[in-house]
């Protein structure tokens, strides 16, 4: 099924979770914010939140600075 990740189309299997997607993209959730269709997803829900056809995800990496 097709989803959009940071504006780029991507194909994933039905039942794929955001947690699996982050693993596929080699990203660790500790320093990320994930938004699904305009709603921020809690870190503890990433492995439970399944993706659906047409979902739009925005993944933002936190960068320290000062």
CHARMM-style PDB file with segment names, atoms N, HN, CA, C and O in Angstrom:
ATOM      1  N   UNK     1       0.839  -1.182   0.000  1.00  0.00      PROA
ATOM      2  CA  UNK     1       0.000   0.000   0.000  1.00  0.00      PROA
ATOM      3  C   UNK     1       0.883   1.244   0.000  1.00  0.00      PROA
ATOM      4  O   UNK     1       2.025   1.202   0.459  1.00  0.00      PROA
ATOM      5  N   UNK     2       0.363   2.326  -0.505  1.00  0.00      PROA
ATOM      6  HN  UNK     2      -0.564   2.360  -0.877  1.00  0.00      PROA
ATOM      7  CA  UNK     2       1.117   3.573  -0.639  1.00  0.00      PROA
ATOM      8  C   UNK     2       0.905   4.477   0.572  1.00  0.00      PROA
ATOM      9  O   UNK     2      -0.220   4.673   1.030  1.00  0.00      PROA
ATOM     10  N   UNK     3       2.005   5.020   1.077  1.00  0.00      PROA
ATOM     11  HN  UNK     3       2.919   4.860   0.705  1.00  0.00      PROA
ATOM     12  CA  UNK     3       1.966   6.053   2.109  1.00  0.00      PROA
ATOM     13  C   UNK     3       2.934   7.153   1.682  1.00  0.00      PROA
ATOM     14  O   UNK     3       3.710   6.975   0.743  1.00  0.00      PROA
ATOM     15  N   UNK     4       2.884   8.271   2.365  1.00  0.00      PROA
ATOM     16  HN  UNK     4       2.253   8.416   3.127  1.00  0.00      PROA
ATOM     17  CA  UNK     4       3.806   9.374   2.114  1.00  0.00      PROA
ATOM     18  C   UNK     4       4.613   9.622   3.383  1.00  0.00      PROA
ATOM     19  O   UNK     4       4.051   9.768   4.469  1.00  0.00      PROA
ATOM     20  N   UNK     5       5.943   9.670   3.235  1.00  0.00      PROA
ATOM     21  HN  UNK     5       6.399   9.552   2.353  1.00  0.00      PROA
ATOM     22  CA  UNK     5       6.834   9.935   4.363  1.00  0.00      PROA
ATOM     23  C   UNK     5       7.646  11.182   4.024  1.00  0.00      PROA
ATOM     24  O   UNK     5       8.474  11.162   3.113  1.00  0.00      PROA
ATOM     25  N   UNK     6       7.406  12.257   4.756  1.00  0.00      PROA
ATOM     26  HN  UNK     6       6.734  12.273   5.496  1.00  0.00      PROA
ATOM     27  CA  UNK     6       8.075  13.540   4.506  1.00  0.00      PROA
ATOM     28  C   UNK     6       7.970  13.949   3.037  1.00  0.00      PROA
ATOM     29  O   UNK     6       8.924  14.450   2.442  1.00  0.00      PROA
ATOM     30  N   UNK     7       6.773  13.719   2.467  1.00  0.00      PROA
ATOM     31  HN  UNK     7       5.998  13.312   2.950  1.00  0.00      PROA
ATOM     32  CA  UNK     7       6.509  14.136   1.094  1.00  0.00      PROA
ATOM     33  C   UNK     7       6.928  13.156   0.018  1.00  0.00      PROA
ATOM     34  O   UNK     7       6.688  13.411  -1.162  1.00  0.00      PROA
ATOM     35  N   UNK     8       7.546  12.043   0.383  1.00  0.00      PROA
ATOM     36  HN  UNK     8       7.741  11.835   1.342  1.00  0.00      PROA
ATOM     37  CA  UNK     8       7.976  11.045  -0.597  1.00  0.00      PROA
ATOM     38  C   UNK     8       7.093   9.809  -0.500  1.00  0.00      PROA
ATOM     39  O   UNK     8       6.837   9.295   0.589  1.00  0.00      PROA
ATOM     40  N   UNK     9       6.630   9.339  -1.662  1.00  0.00      PROA
ATOM     41  HN  UNK     9       6.837   9.756  -2.546  1.00  0.00      PROA
ATOM     42  CA  UNK     9       5.784   8.146  -1.692  1.00  0.00      PROA
ATOM     43  C   UNK     9       6.604   6.912  -1.346  1.00  0.00      PROA
ATOM     44  O   UNK     9       7.776   6.801  -1.706  1.00  0.00      PROA
ATOM     45  N   UNK    10       5.958   5.986  -0.637  1.00  0.00      PROA
ATOM     46  HN  UNK    10       5.006   6.076  -0.345  1.00  0.00      PROA
ATOM     47  CA  UNK    10       6.634   4.773  -0.196  1.00  0.00      PROA
ATOM     48  C   UNK    10       5.622   3.638  -0.182  1.00  0.00      PROA
ATOM     49  O   UNK    10       4.445   3.854   0.106  1.00  0.00      PROA
ATOM     50  N   UNK    11       6.077   2.436  -0.490  1.00  0.00      PROA
ATOM     51  HN  UNK    11       7.033   2.261  -0.723  1.00  0.00      PROA
ATOM     52  CA  UNK    11       5.226   1.246  -0.486  1.00  0.00      PROA
ATOM     53  C   UNK    11       5.527   0.429   0.765  1.00  0.00      PROA
ATOM     54  O   UNK    11       6.687   0.121   1.039  1.00  0.00      PROA
ATOM     55  N   UNK    12       4.489   0.074   1.529  1.00  0.00      PROA
ATOM     56  HN  UNK    12       3.547   0.324   1.306  1.00  0.00      PROA
ATOM     57  CA  UNK    12       4.639  -0.789   2.703  1.00  0.00      PROA
ATOM     58  C   UNK    12       3.548  -1.853   2.675  1.00  0.00      PROA
ATOM     59  O   UNK    12       2.549  -1.720   1.969  1.00  0.00      PROA
ATOM     60  N   UNK    13       3.755  -2.902   3.449  1.00  0.00      PROA
ATOM     61  HN  UNK    13       4.567  -3.010   4.023  1.00  0.00      PROA
ATOM     62  CA  UNK    13       2.787  -3.997   3.536  1.00  0.00      PROA
ATOM     63  C   UNK    13       1.626  -3.609   4.446  1.00  0.00      PROA
ATOM     64  O   UNK    13       1.803  -2.811   5.366  1.00  0.00      PROA
ATOM     65  N   UNK    14       0.442  -4.166   4.201  1.00  0.00      PROA
ATOM     66  HN  UNK    14       0.298  -4.814   3.454  1.00  0.00      PROA
ATOM     67  CA  UNK    14      -0.680  -3.941   5.121  1.00  0.00      PROA
ATOM     68  C   UNK    14      -0.311  -4.404   6.531  1.00  0.00      PROA
ATOM     69  O   UNK    14       0.379  -5.410   6.697  1.00  0.00      PROA
ATOM     70  N   UNK    15      -0.769  -3.670   7.544  1.00  0.00      PROA
ATOM     71  HN  UNK    15      -1.330  -2.852   7.410  1.00  0.00      PROA
ATOM     72  CA  UNK    15      -0.472  -4.012   8.930  1.00  0.00      PROA
ATOM     73  C   UNK    15       0.856  -3.481   9.430  1.00  0.00      PROA
ATOM     74  O   UNK    15       1.207  -3.689  10.592  1.00  0.00      PROA
ATOM     75  N   UNK    16       1.606  -2.792   8.566  1.00  0.00      PROA
ATOM     76  HN  UNK    16       1.321  -2.623   7.623  1.00  0.00      PROA
ATOM     77  CA  UNK    16       2.890  -2.207   8.946  1.00  0.00      PROA
ATOM     78  C   UNK    16       2.650  -1.157  10.020  1.00  0.00      PROA
ATOM     79  O   UNK    16       1.698  -0.382   9.924  1.00  0.00      PROA
ATOM     80  N   UNK    17       3.499  -1.121  11.042  1.00  0.00      PROA
ATOM     81  HN  UNK    17       4.272  -1.751  11.120  1.00  0.00      PROA
ATOM     82  CA  UNK    17       3.373  -0.111  12.099  1.00  0.00      PROA
ATOM     83  C   UNK    17       4.400   1.002  11.880  1.00  0.00      PROA
ATOM     84  O   UNK    17       5.342   0.852  11.103  1.00  0.00      PROA
ATOM     85  N   UNK    18       4.199   2.105  12.572  1.00  0.00      PROA
ATOM     86  HN  UNK    18       3.433   2.226  13.203  1.00  0.00      PROA
ATOM     87  CA  UNK    18       5.173   3.192  12.508  1.00  0.00      PROA
ATOM     88  C   UNK    18       6.507   2.711  13.062  1.00  0.00      PROA
ATOM     89  O   UNK    18       7.559   3.070  12.535  1.00  0.00      PROA
ATOM     90  N   UNK    19       6.479   1.905  14.116  1.00  0.00      PROA
ATOM     91  HN  UNK    19       5.624   1.613  14.545  1.00  0.00      PROA
ATOM     92  CA  UNK    19       7.715   1.353  14.679  1.00  0.00      PROA
ATOM     93  C   UNK    19       8.501   0.556  13.655  1.00  0.00      PROA
ATOM     94  O   UNK    19       9.719   0.706  13.558  1.00  0.00      PROA
ATOM     95  N   UNK    20       7.821  -0.295  12.884  1.00  0.00      PROA
ATOM     96  HN  UNK    20       6.832  -0.417  12.963  1.00  0.00      PROA
ATOM     97  CA  UNK    20       8.493  -1.075  11.831  1.00  0.00      PROA
ATOM     98  C   UNK    20       9.059  -0.153  10.761  1.00  0.00      PROA
ATOM     99  O   UNK    20      10.152  -0.388  10.245  1.00  0.00      PROA
ATOM    100  N   UNK    21       8.314   0.893  10.431  1.00  0.00      PROA
ATOM    101  HN  UNK    21       7.426   1.084  10.850  1.00  0.00      PROA
ATOM    102  CA  UNK    21       8.786   1.849   9.433  1.00  0.00      PROA
ATOM    103  C   UNK    21      10.062   2.539   9.906  1.00  0.00      PROA
ATOM    104  O   UNK    21      11.008   2.692   9.133  1.00  0.00      PROA
ATOM    105  N   UNK    22      10.093   2.956  11.165  1.00  0.00      PROA
ATOM    106  HN  UNK    22       9.325   2.832  11.793  1.00  0.00      PROA
ATOM    107  CA  UNK    22      11.294   3.602  11.702  1.00  0.00      PROA
ATOM    108  C   UNK    22      12.484   2.650  11.651  1.00  0.00      PROA
ATOM    109  O   UNK    22      13.595   3.068  11.324  1.00  0.00      PROA
ATOM    110  N   UNK    23      12.266   1.371  11.972  1.00  0.00      PROA
ATOM    111  HN  UNK    23      11.364   1.031  12.238  1.00  0.00      PROA
ATOM    112  CA  UNK    23      13.341   0.374  11.857  1.00  0.00      PROA
ATOM    113  C   UNK    23      13.814   0.250  10.423  1.00  0.00      PROA
ATOM    114  O   UNK    23      15.017   0.207  10.166  1.00  0.00      PROA
ATOM    115  N   UNK    24      12.877   0.193   9.485  1.00  0.00      PROA
ATOM    116  HN  UNK    24      11.899   0.228   9.694  1.00  0.00      PROA
ATOM    117  CA  UNK    24      13.217   0.089   8.068  1.00  0.00      PROA
ATOM    118  C   UNK    24      14.067   1.282   7.620  1.00  0.00      PROA
ATOM    119  O   UNK    24      15.006   1.130   6.839  1.00  0.00      PROA
ATOM    120  N   UNK    25      13.725   2.460   8.123  1.00  0.00      PROA
ATOM    121  HN  UNK    25      12.962   2.583   8.758  1.00  0.00      PROA
ATOM    122  CA  UNK    25      14.452   3.687   7.766  1.00  0.00      PROA
ATOM    123  C   UNK    25      15.704   3.893   8.619  1.00  0.00      PROA
ATOM    124  O   UNK    25      16.410   4.890   8.471  1.00  0.00      PROA
ATOM    125  N   UNK    26      15.970   2.934   9.515  1.00  0.00      PROA
ATOM    126  HN  UNK    26      15.397   2.124   9.635  1.00  0.00      PROA
ATOM    127  CA  UNK    26      17.126   2.982  10.415  1.00  0.00      PROA
ATOM    128  C   UNK    26      17.118   4.235  11.288  1.00  0.00      PROA
ATOM    129  O   UNK    26      18.141   4.899  11.459  1.00  0.00      PROA
ATOM    130  N   UNK    27      15.937   4.542  11.836  1.00  0.00      PROA
ATOM    131  HN  UNK    27      15.107   4.002  11.697  1.00  0.00      PROA
ATOM    132  CA  UNK    27      15.765   5.683  12.731  1.00  0.00      PROA
ATOM    133  C   UNK    27      15.380   5.172  14.116  1.00  0.00      PROA
ATOM    134  O   UNK    27      14.608   4.223  14.243  1.00  0.00      PROA
ATOM    135  N   UNK    28      15.923   5.807  15.148  1.00  0.00      PROA
ATOM    136  HN  UNK    28      16.551   6.579  15.045  1.00  0.00      PROA
ATOM    137  CA  UNK    28      15.548   5.446  16.516  1.00  0.00      PROA
ATOM    138  C   UNK    28      14.560   6.489  17.038  1.00  0.00      PROA
ATOM    139  O   UNK    28      14.767   7.686  16.843  1.00  0.00      PROA
ATOM    140  N   UNK    29      13.500   6.050  17.692  1.00  0.00      PROA
ATOM    141  HN  UNK    29      13.332   5.077  17.850  1.00  0.00      PROA
ATOM    142  CA  UNK    29      12.433   6.975  18.081  1.00  0.00      PROA
ATOM    143  C   UNK    29      12.769   7.940  19.209  1.00  0.00      PROA
ATOM    144  O   UNK    29      12.013   8.882  19.445  1.00  0.00      PROA
ATOM    145  N   UNK    30      13.874   7.736  19.908  1.00  0.00      PROA
ATOM    146  HN  UNK    30      14.488   6.971  19.715  1.00  0.00      PROA
ATOM    147  CA  UNK    30      14.180   8.574  21.068  1.00  0.00      PROA
ATOM    148  C   UNK    30      14.304  10.056  20.737  1.00  0.00      PROA
ATOM    149  O   UNK    30      13.951  10.897  21.564  1.00  0.00      PROA
ATOM    150  N   UNK    31      14.793  10.394  19.555  1.00  0.00      PROA
ATOM    151  HN  UNK    31      15.080   9.711  18.883  1.00  0.00      PROA
ATOM    152  CA  UNK    31      15.000  11.805  19.217  1.00  0.00      PROA
ATOM    153  C   UNK    31      14.194  12.201  17.988  1.00  0.00      PROA
ATOM    154  O   UNK    31      14.649  12.975  17.145  1.00  0.00      PROA
ATOM    155  N   UNK    32      12.977  11.647  17.907  1.00  0.00      PROA
ATOM    156  HN  UNK    32      12.607  11.019  18.591  1.00  0.00      PROA
ATOM    157  CA  UNK    32      12.116  11.933  16.767  1.00  0.00      PROA
ATOM    158  C   UNK    32      10.743  12.405  17.225  1.00  0.00      PROA
ATOM    159  O   UNK    32      10.295  12.106  18.332  1.00  0.00      PROA
ATOM    160  N   UNK    33      10.099  13.142  16.352  1.00  0.00      PROA
ATOM    161  HN  UNK    33      10.463  13.385  15.453  1.00  0.00      PROA
ATOM    162  CA  UNK    33       8.672  13.424  16.491  1.00  0.00      PROA
ATOM    163  C   UNK    33       8.022  12.868  15.232  1.00  0.00      PROA
ATOM    164  O   UNK    33       8.506  13.094  14.123  1.00  0.00      PROA
ATOM    165  N   UNK    34       6.923  12.138  15.407  1.00  0.00      PROA
ATOM    166  HN  UNK    34       6.530  11.954  16.308  1.00  0.00      PROA
ATOM    167  CA  UNK    34       6.235  11.537  14.271  1.00  0.00      PROA
ATOM    168  C   UNK    34       4.799  12.041  14.248  1.00  0.00      PROA
ATOM    169  O   UNK    34       4.087  11.996  15.252  1.00  0.00      PROA
ATOM    170  N   UNK    35       4.396  12.521  13.084  1.00  0.00      PROA
ATOM    171  HN  UNK    35       4.974  12.558  12.269  1.00  0.00      PROA
ATOM    172  CA  UNK    35       3.040  13.008  12.876  1.00  0.00      PROA
ATOM    173  C   UNK    35       2.386  12.137  11.810  1.00  0.00      PROA
ATOM    174  O   UNK    35       2.968  11.912  10.750  1.00  0.00      PROA
ATOM    175  N   UNK    36       1.184  11.648  12.084  1.00  0.00      PROA
ATOM    176  HN  UNK    36       0.711  11.831  12.945  1.00  0.00      PROA
ATOM    177  CA  UNK    36       0.419  10.843  11.127  1.00  0.00      PROA
ATOM    178  C   UNK    36      -0.864  11.595  10.802  1.00  0.00      PROA
ATOM    179  O   UNK    36      -1.712  11.800  11.670  1.00  0.00      PROA
ATOM    180  N   UNK    37      -0.996  12.001   9.551  1.00  0.00      PROA
ATOM    181  HN  UNK    37      -0.306  11.834   8.846  1.00  0.00      PROA
ATOM    182  CA  UNK    37      -2.196  12.716   9.096  1.00  0.00      PROA
ATOM    183  C   UNK    37      -2.533  13.912   9.990  1.00  0.00      PROA
ATOM    184  O   UNK    37      -3.697  14.152  10.311  1.00  0.00      PROA
ATOM    185  N   UNK    38      -1.494  14.656  10.385  1.00  0.00      PROA
ATOM    186  HN  UNK    38      -0.549  14.460  10.124  1.00  0.00      PROA
ATOM    187  CA  UNK    38      -1.691  15.873  11.161  1.00  0.00      PROA
ATOM    188  C   UNK    38      -1.776  15.688  12.667  1.00  0.00      PROA
ATOM    189  O   UNK    38      -1.922  16.665  13.402  1.00  0.00      PROA
ATOM    190  N   UNK    39      -1.685  14.436  13.140  1.00  0.00      PROA
ATOM    191  HN  UNK    39      -1.567  13.643  12.543  1.00  0.00      PROA
ATOM    192  CA  UNK    39      -1.755  14.160  14.578  1.00  0.00      PROA
ATOM    193  C   UNK    39      -0.410  13.636  15.059  1.00  0.00      PROA
ATOM    194  O   UNK    39       0.124  12.685  14.488  1.00  0.00      PROA
ATOM    195  N   UNK    40       0.147  14.251  16.114  1.00  0.00      PROA
ATOM    196  HN  UNK    40      -0.288  15.023  16.578  1.00  0.00      PROA
ATOM    197  CA  UNK    40       1.407  13.780  16.682  1.00  0.00      PROA
ATOM    198  C   UNK    40       1.147  12.454  17.392  1.00  0.00      PROA
ATOM    199  O   UNK    40       0.193  12.324  18.158  1.00  0.00      PROA
ATOM    200  N   UNK    41       2.014  11.466  17.126  1.00  0.00      PROA
ATOM    201  HN  UNK    41       2.789  11.572  16.503  1.00  0.00      PROA
ATOM    202  CA  UNK    41       1.880  10.137  17.713  1.00  0.00      PROA
ATOM    203  C   UNK    41       2.842  10.016  18.892  1.00  0.00      PROA
ATOM    204  O   UNK    41       4.040  10.261  18.753  1.00  0.00      PROA
ATOM    205  N   UNK    42       2.314   9.643  20.039  1.00  0.00      PROA
ATOM    206  HN  UNK    42       1.340   9.444  20.152  1.00  0.00      PROA
ATOM    207  CA  UNK    42       3.125   9.439  21.237  1.00  0.00      PROA
ATOM    208  C   UNK    42       4.166   8.353  20.978  1.00  0.00      PROA
ATOM    209  O   UNK    42       3.891   7.367  20.294  1.00  0.00      PROA
ATOM    210  N   UNK    43       5.348   8.541  21.522  1.00  0.00      PROA
ATOM    211  HN  UNK    43       5.572   9.342  22.077  1.00  0.00      PROA
ATOM    212  CA  UNK    43       6.434   7.572  21.340  1.00  0.00      PROA
ATOM    213  C   UNK    43       6.020   6.167  21.782  1.00  0.00      PROA
ATOM    214  O   UNK    43       6.384   5.180  21.142  1.00  0.00      PROA
ATOM    215  N   UNK    44       5.263   6.077  22.873  1.00  0.00      PROA
ATOM    216  HN  UNK    44       4.967   6.879  23.394  1.00  0.00      PROA
ATOM    217  CA  UNK    44       4.865   4.757  23.375  1.00  0.00      PROA
ATOM    218  C   UNK    44       3.830   4.080  22.474  1.00  0.00      PROA
ATOM    219  O   UNK    44       3.571   2.887  22.632  1.00  0.00      PROA
ATOM    220  N   UNK    45       3.238   4.810  21.541  1.00  0.00      PROA
ATOM    221  HN  UNK    45       3.447   5.779  21.412  1.00  0.00      PROA
ATOM    222  CA  UNK    45       2.256   4.227  20.625  1.00  0.00      PROA
ATOM    223  C   UNK    45       2.828   3.897  19.248  1.00  0.00      PROA
ATOM    224  O   UNK    45       2.116   3.360  18.399  1.00  0.00      PROA
ATOM    225  N   UNK    46       4.095   4.209  19.017  1.00  0.00      PROA
ATOM    226  HN  UNK    46       4.673   4.645  19.707  1.00  0.00      PROA
ATOM    227  CA  UNK    46       4.676   3.999  17.686  1.00  0.00      PROA
ATOM    228  C   UNK    46       4.610   2.545  17.239  1.00  0.00      PROA
ATOM    229  O   UNK    46       4.346   2.274  16.068  1.00  0.00      PROA
ATOM    230  N   UNK    47       4.847   1.608  18.151  1.00  0.00      PROA
ATOM    231  HN  UNK    47       5.062   1.829  19.102  1.00  0.00      PROA
ATOM    232  CA  UNK    47       4.844   0.191  17.764  1.00  0.00      PROA
ATOM    233  C   UNK    47       3.432  -0.373  17.665  1.00  0.00      PROA
ATOM    234  O   UNK    47       3.249  -1.491  17.185  1.00  0.00      PROA
ATOM    235  N   UNK    48       2.432   0.382  18.111  1.00  0.00      PROA
ATOM    236  HN  UNK    48       2.581   1.291  18.501  1.00  0.00      PROA
ATOM    237  CA  UNK    48       1.046  -0.084  18.074  1.00  0.00      PROA
ATOM    238  C   UNK    48       0.223   0.588  16.984  1.00  0.00      PROA
ATOM    239  O   UNK    48      -0.864   0.118  16.648  1.00  0.00      PROA
ATOM    240  N   UNK    49       0.731   1.681  16.432  1.00  0.00      PROA
ATOM    241  HN  UNK    49       1.614   2.063  16.705  1.00  0.00      PROA
ATOM    242  CA  UNK    49      -0.024   2.450  15.450  1.00  0.00      PROA
ATOM    243  C   UNK    49       0.229   1.898  14.054  1.00  0.00      PROA
ATOM    244  O   UNK    49       1.342   1.983  13.535  1.00  0.00      PROA
ATOM    245  N   UNK    50      -0.816   1.330  13.451  1.00  0.00      PROA
ATOM    246  HN  UNK    50      -1.720   1.261  13.873  1.00  0.00      PROA
ATOM    247  CA  UNK    50      -0.665   0.747  12.115  1.00  0.00      PROA
ATOM    248  C   UNK    50      -0.885   1.807  11.042  1.00  0.00      PROA
ATOM    249  O   UNK    50      -1.587   2.798  11.238  1.00  0.00      PROA
ATOM    250  N   UNK    51      -0.260   1.555   9.914  1.00  0.00      PROA
ATOM    251  HN  UNK    51       0.311   0.750   9.754  1.00  0.00      PROA
ATOM    252  CA  UNK    51      -0.368   2.453   8.772  1.00  0.00      PROA
ATOM    253  C   UNK    51      -1.486   1.980   7.858  1.00  0.00      PROA
ATOM    254  O   UNK    51      -1.771   0.786   7.765  1.00  0.00      PROA
ATOM    255  N   UNK    52      -2.115   2.941   7.183  1.00  0.00      PROA
ATOM    256  HN  UNK    52      -1.883   3.911   7.258  1.00  0.00      PROA
ATOM    257  CA  UNK    52      -3.201   2.648   6.261  1.00  0.00      PROA
ATOM    258  C   UNK    52      -2.914   3.319   4.927  1.00  0.00      PROA
ATOM    259  O   UNK    52      -2.163   4.292   4.852  1.00  0.00      PROA
ATOM    260  N   UNK    53      -3.524   2.786   3.882  1.00  0.00      PROA
ATOM    261  HN  UNK    53      -4.134   1.996   3.943  1.00  0.00      PROA
ATOM    262  CA  UNK    53      -3.378   3.328   2.534  1.00  0.00      PROA
ATOM    263  C   UNK    53      -3.592   4.839   2.551  1.00  0.00      PROA
ATOM    264  O   UNK    53      -4.592   5.327   3.078  1.00  0.00      PROA
ATOM    265  N   UNK    54      -2.640   5.576   1.968  1.00  0.00      PROA
ATOM    266  HN  UNK    54      -1.828   5.179   1.540  1.00  0.00      PROA
ATOM    267  CA  UNK    54      -2.768   7.016   1.836  1.00  0.00      PROA
ATOM    268  C   UNK    54      -2.324   7.832   3.038  1.00  0.00      PROA
ATOM    269  O   UNK    54      -2.394   9.060   3.001  1.00  0.00      PROA
ATOM    270  N   UNK    55      -1.866   7.180   4.109  1.00  0.00      PROA
ATOM    271  HN  UNK    55      -1.808   6.182   4.139  1.00  0.00      PROA
ATOM    272  CA  UNK    55      -1.396   7.932   5.276  1.00  0.00      PROA
ATOM    273  C   UNK    55      -0.270   8.880   4.891  1.00  0.00      PROA
ATOM    274  O   UNK    55       0.558   8.576   4.031  1.00  0.00      PROA
ATOM    275  N   UNK    56      -0.259  10.032   5.545  1.00  0.00      PROA
ATOM    276  HN  UNK    56      -0.931  10.279   6.243  1.00  0.00      PROA
ATOM    277  CA  UNK    56       0.808  11.017   5.353  1.00  0.00      PROA
ATOM    278  C   UNK    56       1.553  11.163   6.672  1.00  0.00      PROA
ATOM    279  O   UNK    56       0.984  11.578   7.682  1.00  0.00      PROA
ATOM    280  N   UNK    57       2.843  10.811   6.643  1.00  0.00      PROA
ATOM    281  HN  UNK    57       3.304  10.474   5.823  1.00  0.00      PROA
ATOM    282  CA  UNK    57       3.677  10.891   7.837  1.00  0.00      PROA
ATOM    283  C   UNK    57       4.711  11.987   7.677  1.00  0.00      PROA
ATOM    284  O   UNK    57       5.263  12.194   6.596  1.00  0.00      PROA
ATOM    285  N   UNK    58       4.960  12.679   8.764  1.00  0.00      PROA
ATOM    286  HN  UNK    58       4.512  12.511   9.642  1.00  0.00      PROA
ATOM    287  CA  UNK    58       6.072  13.620   8.846  1.00  0.00      PROA
ATOM    288  C   UNK    58       6.939  13.147  10.001  1.00  0.00      PROA
ATOM    289  O   UNK    58       6.457  12.978  11.121  1.00  0.00      PROA
ATOM    290  N   UNK    59       8.218  12.935   9.726  1.00  0.00      PROA
ATOM    291  HN  UNK    59       8.610  13.072   8.816  1.00  0.00      PROA
ATOM    292  CA  UNK    59       9.164  12.498  10.748  1.00  0.00      PROA
ATOM    293  C   UNK    59      10.215  13.586  10.888  1.00  0.00      PROA
ATOM    294  O   UNK    59      10.895  13.935   9.923  1.00  0.00      PROA
ATOM    295  N   UNK    60      10.343  14.122  12.103  1.00  0.00      PROA
ATOM    296  HN  UNK    60       9.791  13.838  12.887  1.00  0.00      PROA
ATOM    297  CA  UNK    60      11.264  15.223  12.360  1.00  0.00      PROA
ATOM    298  C   UNK    60      12.279  14.776  13.400  1.00  0.00      PROA
ATOM    299  O   UNK    60      11.914  14.257  14.455  1.00  0.00      PROA
ATOM    300  N   UNK    61      13.564  14.983  13.092  1.00  0.00      PROA
ATOM    301  HN  UNK    61      13.860  15.405  12.235  1.00  0.00      PROA
ATOM    302  CA  UNK    61      14.638  14.651  14.033  1.00  0.00      PROA
ATOM    303  C   UNK    61      14.918  15.848  14.930  1.00  0.00      PROA
ATOM    304  O   UNK    61      15.027  16.979  14.457  1.00  0.00      PROA
ATOM    305  N   UNK    62      15.034  15.586  16.231  1.00  0.00      PROA
ATOM    306  HN  UNK    62      14.945  14.667  16.614  1.00  0.00      PROA
ATOM    307  CA  UNK    62      15.392  16.639  17.183  1.00  0.00      PROA
ATOM    308  C   UNK    62      16.904  16.847  17.140  1.00  0.00      PROA
ATOM    309  O   UNK    62      17.678  15.891  17.190  1.00  0.00      PROA
ATOM    310  N   UNK    63      17.305  18.102  17.048  1.00  0.00      PROA
ATOM    311  HN  UNK    63      16.676  18.878  17.008  1.00  0.00      PROA
ATOM    312  CA  UNK    63      18.726  18.439  17.004  1.00  0.00      PROA
ATOM    313  C   UNK    63      19.010  19.418  18.136  1.00  0.00      PROA
ATOM    314  O   UNK    63      18.356  20.455  18.249  1.00  0.00      PROA
ATOM    315  N   UNK    64      19.981  19.085  18.965  1.00  0.00      PROA
ATOM    316  HN  UNK    64      20.513  18.243  18.873  1.00  0.00      PROA
ATOM    317  CA  UNK    64      20.350  19.962  20.073  1.00  0.00      PROA
ATOM    318  C   UNK    64      21.146  21.161  19.582  1.00  0.00      PROA
ATOM    319  O   UNK    64      21.796  21.108  18.539  1.00  0.00      PROA
ATOM    320  N   UNK    65      21.088  22.192  20.315  1.00  0.00      PROA
ATOM    321  HN  UNK    65      20.560  22.235  21.163  1.00  0.00      PROA
ATOM    322  CA  UNK    65      21.839  23.391  19.952  1.00  0.00      PROA
ATOM    323  C   UNK    65      21.819  24.370  21.115  1.00  0.00      PROA
ATOM    324  O   UNK    65      21.276  24.093  22.185  1.00  0.00      PROA
ATOM    325  N   UNK    66      22.412  25.489  20.877  1.00  0.00      PROA
ATOM    326  HN  UNK    66      22.853  25.715  20.009  1.00  0.00      PROA
ATOM    327  CA  UNK    66      22.395  26.426  21.984  1.00  0.00      PROA
ATOM    328  C   UNK    66      22.827  27.777  21.610  1.00  0.00      PROA
ATOM    329  OT1 UNK    66      22.860  28.671  22.455  1.00  0.00      PROA
TER     330      UNK     66
END
